[in-house]
């Protein structure tokens, strides 16, 4: 699974340093927002021919890891 995360890159000066896919100017947030708007994976892949299915999986894994916060209870 960590291999998927290598597809997510952050480069200063590119897209404001936001996470992108494989150094392209396709931001992780753009893909996640499309998925949230019920755009299918196939539609995304058709609209962005440079993307691969694993890139979309990587976006989902990246988001999941970013929201996995430990909760401390007393």
PyMOL commands that set and color helices and strands:
alter all, ss='L'
color gray80, all
select helices_A, chain A and resi 2-5+15-17+28-36+41-47+53-66
alter helices_A, ss='H'
color red, helices_A
select strands_A, chain A and resi 8-9+20-21
alter strands_A, ss='S'
color yellow, strands_A
deselect
rebuild
show_as cartoon
